Amino acid sequence: WANTEAGAAERVREFEHQADDTKRELRLALTNAFITPIDAEDLYVMSERLDAVLNGAKDTVRESEVMGIPPDEAVAAMAALLADGVGHLAMAFERLNPARRSKDGLGATDAADAAVKTQRQLERVYRQAASALLEVQDLREVMGKRELYRRVSRISETLIEAADRVWYATVKEG
């Protein structure tokens, strides 16, 4: 979507709906499970935060559409960093199970740290893009782009919260 690919906005919405279905399946499994390999509360909170990331992506796409402000290079760069962060977060979730620890010995916290690192890079892109808006004369463009930048930044903050919960779950289990 951020690279203005045709049909990508609809795919973002579809993925968000698939994630909602998966979250419901997880909640049902947690309700029926007697024992879970990871604390049920941690699983629940991580799924909530990841869902918030996906909802944020869907809402950003919608906001862009209704404001008539397409994504620019900064949004594309931030979206790429969000995608990298989510990839690291998925790896962290997989590695919470010791049986799935990577061959190089890296665990869930290493992947969570990598997710956070990508989001620190996103913060730099955000600040540069926001600063560049000071040169733009069209107030509508400034307001619209700033809102998109802020939405992506909020998604990033939520992704960091999910990575932090991986750390918390690891500390509790360790």
C-alpha positions as CSV (number, residue, x, y, z in Angstrom):
1,W,0.0,0.0,0.0
2,A,2.7,2.5,1.0
3,N,4.3,2.0,-2.4
4,T,0.9,2.8,-4.1
5,E,0.5,-0.8,-5.4
6,A,-2.9,-1.4,-6.9
7,G,-5.2,-3.4,-4.7
8,A,-2.8,-3.3,-1.7
9,A,-5.2,-1.2,0.4
10,E,-7.8,-4.0,0.1
11,R,-5.2,-6.6,1.0
12,V,-4.3,-4.7,4.2
13,R,-8.0,-4.8,5.2
14,E,-8.2,-8.5,4.4
15,F,-5.1,-9.3,6.4
16,E,-6.5,-7.3,9.4
17,H,-9.7,-9.3,9.2
18,Q,-7.8,-12.6,9.0
19,A,-5.8,-11.5,12.1
20,D,-9.1,-10.9,13.9
21,D,-10.2,-14.4,13.1
22,T,-6.8,-15.8,14.4
23,K,-7.1,-13.7,17.6
24,R,-10.6,-15.2,18.2
25,E,-9.1,-18.7,17.6
26,L,-6.4,-18.0,20.1
27,R,-8.8,-16.7,22.7
28,L,-10.9,-19.9,22.3
29,A,-7.9,-22.0,22.7
30,L,-6.8,-20.2,25.8
31,T,-10.3,-20.6,27.2
32,N,-10.2,-24.4,26.6
33,A,-6.6,-25.0,27.5
34,F,-5.7,-26.4,30.9
35,I,-2.0,-25.6,30.5
36,T,-0.2,-23.4,27.9
37,P,3.5,-23.4,27.1
38,I,3.5,-19.7,27.8
39,D,1.5,-17.8,30.4
40,A,-2.0,-17.3,29.1
41,E,-2.1,-13.7,30.1
42,D,1.1,-13.1,28.1
43,L,-0.3,-14.8,25.1
44,Y,-3.5,-12.7,25.4
45,V,-1.6,-9.4,25.8
46,M,0.8,-10.2,22.9
47,S,-2.2,-11.0,20.6
48,E,-3.9,-7.8,21.7
49,R,-0.9,-5.7,20.9
50,L,-0.3,-7.4,17.5
51,D,-4.0,-6.9,16.7
52,A,-3.6,-3.2,17.6
53,V,-0.7,-3.0,15.1
54,L,-2.8,-4.5,12.3
55,N,-5.8,-2.3,13.2
56,G,-3.5,0.7,13.1
57,A,-2.3,-0.3,9.6
58,K,-5.9,-0.7,8.4
59,D,-6.9,2.6,9.9
60,T,-4.0,4.4,8.4
61,V,-4.9,3.2,4.9
62,R,-8.5,4.3,5.5
63,E,-7.4,7.7,6.8
64,S,-5.2,8.2,3.7
65,E,-8.1,7.4,1.4
66,V,-10.7,9.6,3.1
67,M,-8.3,12.5,3.3
68,G,-7.1,12.1,-0.3
69,I,-3.5,12.1,0.9
70,P,-1.6,9.2,-0.7
71,P,1.4,7.7,1.0
72,D,4.7,9.4,0.2
73,E,8.3,8.2,0.4
74,A,8.5,8.8,4.1
75,V,5.3,6.7,4.7
76,A,6.7,4.0,2.4
77,A,10.0,3.9,4.4
78,M,8.2,3.8,7.7
79,A,5.9,1.1,6.4
80,A,8.9,-1.0,5.4
81,L,10.4,-0.6,8.9
82,L,7.0,-1.6,10.4
83,A,7.0,-4.7,8.2
84,D,10.5,-5.6,9.3
85,G,9.6,-5.1,12.9
86,V,6.5,-7.3,12.6
87,G,8.7,-10.0,11.0
88,H,11.1,-9.9,13.9
89,L,8.1,-9.9,16.3
90,A,6.7,-13.1,14.6
91,M,10.1,-14.7,15.0
92,A,10.2,-13.7,18.7
93,F,6.7,-15.3,19.2
94,E,7.9,-18.5,17.6
95,R,11.1,-18.6,19.7
96,L,9.1,-18.2,23.0
97,N,8.9,-22.0,22.7
98,P,12.4,-23.3,23.6
99,A,11.9,-26.2,21.1
100,R,11.8,-23.6,18.4
101,R,14.9,-21.7,19.4
102,S,17.0,-20.9,16.3
103,K,20.0,-23.0,15.3
104,D,22.3,-20.1,16.1
105,G,21.1,-20.1,19.7
106,L,19.2,-16.8,19.5
107,G,16.0,-16.7,21.5
108,A,12.8,-14.7,21.6
109,T,14.4,-11.7,23.3
110,D,17.0,-11.3,20.5
111,A,14.2,-11.2,18.0
112,A,12.3,-8.8,20.2
113,D,15.3,-6.6,20.4
114,A,15.7,-6.6,16.6
115,A,12.0,-5.6,16.3
116,V,12.6,-2.6,18.7
117,K,15.7,-1.6,16.8
118,T,13.8,-1.3,13.5
119,Q,11.3,0.9,15.3
120,R,14.0,3.2,16.5
121,Q,15.0,3.6,12.9
122,L,11.4,4.4,12.1
123,E,11.5,7.2,14.7
124,R,14.4,8.8,12.8
125,V,12.5,8.6,9.5
126,Y,9.4,10.1,11.2
127,R,11.4,13.1,12.6
128,Q,13.0,13.8,9.2
129,A,9.7,13.7,7.4
130,A,7.9,15.8,10.0
131,S,10.7,18.4,9.8
132,A,10.5,18.5,6.0
133,L,6.8,19.4,6.3
134,L,7.9,22.8,7.7
135,E,8.9,23.7,4.1
136,V,5.5,22.8,2.6
137,Q,3.2,25.7,2.0
138,D,0.0,23.8,1.3
139,L,-1.7,23.5,4.8
140,R,-4.0,20.7,3.7
141,E,-1.0,18.6,2.6
142,V,0.9,19.4,5.8
143,M,-2.0,18.4,8.0
144,G,-2.8,15.2,6.0
145,K,0.8,14.0,5.9
146,R,1.4,14.8,9.5
147,E,-1.6,12.8,10.5
148,L,-0.4,9.8,8.4
149,Y,3.1,10.1,9.9
150,R,1.6,10.2,13.4
151,R,-0.6,7.2,12.8
152,V,2.4,5.2,11.6
153,S,4.4,6.4,14.6
154,R,1.7,5.2,16.9
155,I,1.7,1.8,15.3
156,S,5.4,1.6,15.9
157,E,4.9,2.4,19.6
158,T,2.4,-0.4,19.9
159,L,4.8,-2.8,18.1
160,I,7.5,-1.9,20.7
161,E,5.0,-2.6,23.5
162,A,4.4,-6.1,22.0
163,A,8.2,-6.7,21.9
164,D,8.4,-5.6,25.5
165,R,5.8,-8.2,26.4
166,V,8.0,-10.9,24.8
167,W,10.7,-9.8,27.2
168,Y,8.3,-9.9,30.2
169,A,7.1,-13.4,29.2
170,T,10.6,-14.6,28.9
171,V,11.7,-13.2,32.3
172,K,8.7,-14.8,34.0
173,E,9.3,-18.2,32.5
174,G,13.1,-18.0,33.1
